[in-house]
Amino acid sequence: MSDQPPDRALLLDEAKALTCGDRNAAYGEPVANMAHIARIFNAVTGHNLSGREVAIMMDCVKQARRAKNITHRDSYLDSMAYVGIAYECALVE
C-alpha cells in the first residue's frame, strides 16, 4: 500500500483549500455569492432560482465540461466545491 493518500482525498483537500481560501477571498462568502448570482440570473431570465440552485447549475456546467474532457482536473475540483456550496446554501435557505 502507498503512503500517498488516494487521488479523491487529494482532490477534496485541494477543493477545500480553494473554496475556503483563494476563491473565498476573490468572490466572497459562497452562500452570499450564489444568492447574488441568483438575483442576476433571475433578473435576466424572469425565473426564481435560489442560491442552492445556482450552485447546482454551476456543477452542471462542470459536468458538461467533463463530458468533453474527462480528465480535466479543475472541473472535478470545482464540482466538489459547488456541491459543498449547494449544501451550505440548503442549510441557510
N, C-alpha and C positions, 0 to 999 in steps of 0.2 A: 504494500500500500504506500502511496505517496504521502509525504508530509504536507504537500501543497493542497489547499482547500479546493473543492470542486469548482468548476467554472461558474456554476449557478451562484455559489456563495460569493465569489469574487465580483460577479455582476451585481448582485444585491448590495454588496458593500459599496461599490462604486456609484450605483444609483442613489444610495442613501447619502453618500458624500456630496454628490452633485445637487440633489434636490434640497438638501439641508445647508449647503454651502454656497458655491458659486451661483447657481441658478436662483436660489433663495435671495441672495444679495442683489442679483441683477433684476429680478422680476418681482420681488416682494413675497410676502407670505402666500403660499399656493392657494389656500381657500379663497382669500380675497382676490387673488389674481384670476382664478377661474370664475368668480362671481362677476368681476369686471369684464372679462371676455364674454360671458353670457349676456351681459347688458348690451354689449356691442353687437353680438350675433342677433339678439332679439330685436334691436333697432333696425338692423339690416333686413332680417327675414320676416319680422312680424310674429315670430314664434315666441314661446315662453320657456326657453331652456334654463335649467338650473346650472350652477357651477359643477355639480357632480356629473351632469350630462355632458358638459363641455369637456371635462376630464376624460370621460368615456369616448367622446368623439375624437379627442386628441390621440387616445390609444388606438382608435380605429385607423387614423392616419398612419400611425407606426405599423399597424398590421398590414395595411396596403403596401407600404414601402418594403416591408419584409417579404411580401409576395414577389416583389421584383428582384430583391437582393437578399436571399435568405441568410446570409452570413454577415450582414451589416450590423456590427456590434452596437453602434449608437442607437439604432432602432429598438433593440432589446432593452438597453439601459433606460431609454425614455419611456418605453412601455411600462417597465417595472415602476418607475416613478409615477406615471399617470394613474396606475391602479391604486397606489398608495394615496395619492392626492384625492382620487374619487372616493375612497373610504373616508378620508378626513372630511371631505365635503358632506358626505352622507351623515356623519356624526353631527355636523353643525346644522344641516338643513332639516 
